[in-house]
Amino acid sequence: MKNALLQHFRVIRFTFQRLLHNPGSTLLNLLVIGIALSLPAGGYVLLKNVQYASSQMTGTPQISVFLATSATVDDFTRIGKQLKDHAAIDHIEFVPRDLALKQIQVSTGLADVIGGLSQNPLPDAFIVYPVPMDVKKLELLRDDLSSWPKFEHVQLDSAWAYKLEALLRFGRIFVFILAALLSFALIAITFNTIRLQILTQREEIEVSKLIGATNGFIRRPFIYFGLLLGLLGGVTGWLVIAFSLHILNYSLAGLTQLYGTSFTLSHLSLGDSLTLLGFSAYLGWLGAWLSVSQHLWQIEPK
């Protein structure tokens, strides 16, 4: 076990030395991989920030519950308690019909017209503030409340939520397609890099096979090379995103001050960062494995 670990450690050290042996070529490969990875990852970051900013500005859609005219004070108390105990509701606000009429008088400027009414046409109502959830769950909550007794009408203001959800869905699909296309490109880059490595070391591989080296032993350095190339490319992509967000936040600070607000673009979380590095390392490994599987068997000692 110890000898096996030492062999892997030697191979990793040798692979690092090979990367440093051609710094110019290695740097260009890392920049290409990093920039390619930063495009879909950066798009993902921007989508998360847009979603967070929109939720802060508009909040979760409210549900207006209009009570039946036959509802009594006891009904108000009972319904209010039931709404507060509902798991999907954060808090509620009771709006008496008299208060609602006064608010309309003030906001519309039709105090004289409304004052001439013989009776108050508005019902008592509850304003329900749900916990954060998507539009489909909000509609399920609305349908659930509509079935409650003493509820005349339940209204969900979800038009803006539908528009936002549609835009975010389009953005996610676009980022996914971009990530898929660039993943194939990164596999191709690693595939071609390993192919060139195999061709330049053809004579060494032939000699190794003559003295009894197995294909697994010969394959190992190339696999590690692709793995490290992908991993370092992921680190480069992470740094590109961090640098880009720093520049954008610097420009955004002046813009938000003009509007009297404070907002900064958040970077990738720890989990997202580890996912990015793991995915980039996997792409490097996959490209190296495909290249070695195709080209190594063609080299046989003469």
C-alpha positions as CSV (number, residue, x, y, z in Angstrom):
1,M,0.0,0.0,0.0
2,K,2.8,2.4,0.9
3,N,4.7,1.6,-2.2
4,A,1.7,2.2,-4.4
5,L,1.1,5.6,-2.8
6,L,4.8,6.5,-3.3
7,Q,4.5,5.5,-7.0
8,H,1.4,7.7,-7.4
9,F,3.2,10.6,-5.6
10,R,6.2,10.3,-7.9
11,V,4.0,10.3,-10.9
12,I,2.2,13.4,-9.7
13,R,5.5,15.2,-9.0
14,F,6.8,14.1,-12.5
15,T,3.6,15.5,-14.0
16,F,4.1,18.8,-12.3
17,Q,7.6,19.0,-13.6
18,R,6.4,18.3,-17.1
19,L,3.9,21.1,-16.9
20,L,6.6,23.5,-15.7
21,H,9.0,22.3,-18.4
22,N,6.9,24.1,-21.1
23,P,5.5,27.1,-19.2
24,G,4.4,29.0,-22.3
25,S,2.4,26.1,-23.7
26,T,1.0,25.2,-20.2
27,L,-0.1,28.8,-19.5
28,L,-1.9,29.1,-22.9
29,N,-3.7,25.8,-22.3
30,L,-4.7,26.9,-18.8
31,L,-6.0,30.3,-20.1
32,V,-8.0,28.6,-22.8
33,I,-9.5,26.1,-20.4
34,G,-10.1,28.8,-17.7
35,I,-11.8,31.2,-20.0
36,A,-13.9,28.5,-21.5
37,L,-15.0,27.3,-18.0
38,S,-15.6,30.9,-16.8
39,L,-18.2,31.6,-19.4
40,P,-20.9,29.1,-18.2
41,A,-19.8,29.4,-14.6
42,G,-20.0,33.2,-14.8
43,G,-23.4,33.0,-16.4
44,Y,-24.5,30.7,-13.5
45,V,-23.2,33.3,-11.0
46,L,-25.0,36.1,-12.7
47,L,-28.3,34.2,-12.8
48,K,-28.0,33.5,-9.0
49,N,-27.4,37.1,-8.3
50,V,-30.3,38.3,-10.5
51,Q,-32.6,35.9,-8.8
52,Y,-31.4,37.1,-5.4
53,A,-31.7,40.7,-6.3
54,S,-35.2,40.3,-7.7
55,S,-36.4,38.5,-4.6
56,Q,-35.0,41.3,-2.5
57,M,-36.7,44.0,-4.5
58,T,-40.0,42.4,-5.1
59,G,-40.2,39.7,-2.4
60,T,-42.5,36.8,-2.6
61,P,-45.9,37.4,-4.3
62,Q,-48.7,38.2,-1.9
63,I,-52.0,36.4,-1.7
64,S,-55.1,38.6,-1.0
65,V,-57.9,36.7,0.7
66,F,-61.3,38.5,0.6
67,L,-63.8,37.3,3.2
68,A,-67.4,36.7,2.6
69,T,-69.8,39.4,3.9
70,S,-71.4,36.8,6.3
71,A,-68.0,36.4,8.1
72,T,-68.2,37.4,11.8
73,V,-65.6,38.6,14.3
74,D,-65.3,35.0,15.6
75,D,-64.6,33.9,12.0
76,F,-61.9,36.6,11.7
77,T,-60.1,35.2,14.8
78,R,-60.4,31.6,13.8
79,I,-59.3,32.2,10.2
80,G,-56.4,34.3,11.4
81,K,-55.2,31.6,13.7
82,Q,-55.4,29.0,11.0
83,L,-53.5,31.1,8.5
84,K,-50.7,31.8,11.1
85,D,-50.4,28.0,11.8
86,H,-50.1,27.2,8.1
87,A,-46.6,25.8,7.3
88,A,-46.4,27.7,3.9
89,I,-47.3,31.1,5.4
90,D,-44.7,33.4,6.9
91,H,-47.1,36.0,8.3
92,I,-50.4,37.7,7.6
93,E,-52.0,41.1,7.8
94,F,-55.7,41.7,8.5
95,V,-57.2,44.7,6.6
96,P,-60.7,45.7,7.9
97,R,-63.1,46.9,5.3
98,D,-63.3,50.4,6.8
99,L,-59.5,50.8,6.7
100,A,-59.4,49.5,3.1
101,L,-62.0,52.2,2.1
102,K,-60.0,55.0,3.8
103,Q,-56.8,53.8,2.0
104,I,-58.6,54.0,-1.4
105,Q,-59.9,57.5,-0.6
106,V,-56.4,58.7,0.1
107,S,-54.7,56.9,-2.7
108,T,-57.2,57.7,-5.5
109,G,-58.3,61.2,-4.5
110,L,-61.9,60.3,-4.9
111,A,-62.9,61.0,-1.3
112,D,-66.0,63.0,-2.3
113,V,-67.3,60.2,-4.6
114,I,-66.6,57.4,-2.1
115,G,-68.0,59.4,0.8
116,G,-71.3,59.6,-1.1
117,L,-71.7,55.8,-1.0
118,S,-74.6,54.6,1.1
119,Q,-72.5,51.6,2.4
120,N,-69.0,50.2,2.2
121,P,-68.7,47.9,-0.8
122,L,-65.4,46.5,0.2
123,P,-65.0,43.2,2.1
124,D,-62.7,42.4,5.0
125,A,-59.5,40.8,3.8
126,F,-56.3,39.1,4.9
127,I,-53.0,39.8,3.1
128,V,-51.0,36.6,3.2
129,Y,-47.2,36.6,2.9
130,P,-46.0,33.1,2.0
131,V,-42.6,31.7,2.7
132,P,-40.2,31.9,-0.3
133,M,-41.3,29.3,-2.9
134,D,-41.7,29.0,-6.7
135,V,-44.8,30.0,-8.7
136,K,-46.2,26.5,-8.9
137,K,-46.2,26.0,-5.1
138,L,-47.8,29.5,-4.7
139,E,-50.6,28.4,-7.0
140,L,-51.1,25.3,-5.0
141,L,-51.3,27.4,-1.9
142,R,-53.8,29.7,-3.5
143,D,-56.0,26.8,-4.6
144,D,-55.8,25.4,-1.1
145,L,-57.0,28.7,0.5
146,S,-59.8,29.0,-2.1
147,S,-61.4,25.9,-0.7
148,W,-61.6,27.3,2.9
149,P,-65.0,28.3,4.2
150,K,-65.9,32.0,4.5
151,F,-63.4,32.9,1.7
152,E,-65.2,34.8,-1.1
153,H,-62.2,35.2,-3.4
154,V,-58.4,34.4,-3.2
155,Q,-56.1,36.4,-5.5
156,L,-52.5,35.7,-6.3
157,D,-50.4,38.5,-7.9
158,S,-48.1,36.2,-9.8
159,A,-47.7,37.9,-13.2
160,W,-44.3,39.3,-12.5
161,A,-43.2,36.0,-10.9
162,Y,-44.1,34.1,-14.1
163,K,-42.1,36.5,-16.2
164,L,-39.1,36.3,-13.9
165,E,-39.3,32.5,-13.8
166,A,-39.5,32.4,-17.6
167,L,-36.4,34.6,-17.9
168,L,-34.4,32.6,-15.4
169,R,-35.5,29.3,-17.0
170,F,-34.3,30.6,-20.4
171,G,-31.0,31.7,-18.8
172,R,-30.5,28.3,-17.2
173,I,-31.1,26.5,-20.5
174,F,-28.7,28.8,-22.3
175,V,-26.0,28.3,-19.6
176,F,-26.5,24.5,-19.8
177,I,-26.1,24.5,-23.6
178,L,-23.0,26.7,-23.4
179,A,-21.5,24.5,-20.7
180,A,-22.2,21.3,-22.7
181,L,-20.6,22.8,-25.9
182,L,-17.6,24.1,-24.0
183,S,-17.2,20.8,-22.2
184,F,-16.7,19.0,-25.5
185,A,-14.2,21.7,-26.5
186,L,-12.2,21.2,-23.3
187,I,-12.2,17.5,-23.8
188,A,-10.9,18.0,-27.3
189,I,-8.2,20.3,-26.1
190,T,-7.0,17.8,-23.5
191,F,-7.3,15.0,-26.0
192,N,-5.1,16.8,-28.5
193,T,-2.6,17.8,-25.8
194,I,-2.2,14.3,-24.6
195,R,-1.9,13.0,-28.2
196,L,1.0,15.3,-28.8
197,Q,2.6,14.2,-25.5
198,I,2.3,10.5,-26.6
199,L,3.8,11.3,-30.0
200,T,6.8,13.2,-28.6
201,Q,7.5,10.3,-26.1
202,R,6.9,7.5,-28.6
203,E,10.5,6.2,-28.3
204,E,10.3,6.2,-24.5
205,I,7.0,4.3,-24.6
206,E,8.5,1.7,-26.9
207,V,11.5,1.2,-24.7
208,S,9.3,0.9,-21.6
209,K,7.2,-1.8,-23.3
210,L,10.4,-3.6,-24.3
211,I,11.5,-3.9,-20.6
212,G,8.1,-5.1,-19.5
213,A,6.1,-2.0,-18.5
214,T,2.4,-2.6,-18.5
215,N,-0.1,-0.3,-20.3
216,G,-1.4,0.8,-17.0
217,F,2.0,1.9,-15.8
218,I,2.6,3.8,-19.1
219,R,-0.9,5.3,-19.1
220,R,-0.7,6.7,-15.6
221,P,1.5,9.8,-16.2
222,F,-0.7,10.9,-19.1
223,I,-3.9,10.4,-17.1
224,Y,-2.5,12.5,-14.3
225,F,-1.3,15.1,-16.8
226,G,-4.9,15.6,-18.1
227,L,-6.3,15.5,-14.6
228,L,-3.9,18.2,-13.3
229,L,-4.4,20.3,-16.5
230,G,-8.1,20.2,-16.0
231,L,-7.9,21.0,-12.3
232,L,-5.5,23.9,-12.8
233,G,-7.7,25.1,-15.7
234,G,-10.6,25.1,-13.2
235,V,-8.6,27.2,-10.8
236,T,-7.8,29.6,-13.6
237,G,-11.5,29.8,-14.5
238,W,-12.4,30.5,-10.8
239,L,-9.8,33.3,-10.7
240,V,-11.2,34.8,-14.0
241,I,-14.7,34.9,-12.4
242,A,-13.4,36.4,-9.2
243,F,-11.5,39.1,-11.1
244,S,-14.5,39.9,-13.4
245,L,-16.8,40.2,-10.4
246,H,-14.4,42.5,-8.6
247,I,-14.4,44.8,-11.6
248,L,-18.2,44.6,-12.0
249,N,-18.7,45.3,-8.3
250,Y,-16.4,48.3,-8.5
251,S,-18.6,49.8,-11.3
252,L,-21.8,48.7,-9.6
253,A,-20.9,50.5,-6.4
254,G,-21.1,53.9,-8.2
255,L,-24.4,52.9,-9.8
256,T,-26.1,51.8,-6.6
257,Q,-25.1,54.9,-4.8
258,L,-27.0,57.0,-7.4
259,Y,-30.2,55.1,-6.4
260,G,-29.4,55.1,-2.7
261,T,-29.1,51.3,-2.5
262,S,-26.4,48.8,-1.7
263,F,-25.9,45.7,-3.8
264,T,-22.9,43.6,-4.7
265,L,-22.5,40.5,-6.9
266,S,-21.8,37.4,-4.9
267,H,-19.1,35.0,-6.0
268,L,-19.4,31.2,-6.3
269,S,-20.2,29.5,-3.0
270,L,-17.8,26.9,-1.5
271,G,-20.0,24.1,-2.8
272,D,-20.2,25.6,-6.3
273,S,-16.4,26.3,-6.3
274,L,-15.7,22.7,-5.5
275,T,-18.1,21.5,-8.2
276,L,-16.4,23.7,-10.7
277,L,-12.9,22.3,-9.8
278,G,-14.2,18.7,-9.7
279,F,-15.9,19.1,-13.1
280,S,-12.9,20.7,-14.7
281,A,-10.6,17.9,-13.3
282,Y,-13.1,15.3,-14.6
283,L,-13.1,16.8,-18.1
284,G,-9.3,16.8,-18.1
285,W,-9.2,13.2,-17.0
286,L,-11.8,12.2,-19.6
287,G,-9.9,13.8,-22.4
288,A,-6.7,12.2,-21.4
289,W,-8.3,8.8,-21.0
290,L,-9.9,8.9,-24.4
291,S,-6.6,10.1,-26.0
292,V,-4.5,7.4,-24.3
293,S,-7.1,4.7,-25.1
294,Q,-6.9,5.6,-28.8
295,H,-3.2,6.2,-29.3
296,L,-1.3,4.2,-26.8
297,W,-2.2,0.8,-28.2
298,Q,-0.9,1.9,-31.6
299,I,2.7,2.1,-30.3
300,E,4.4,-1.2,-30.1
301,P,8.1,-2.0,-29.9
302,K,9.7,-2.9,-33.2
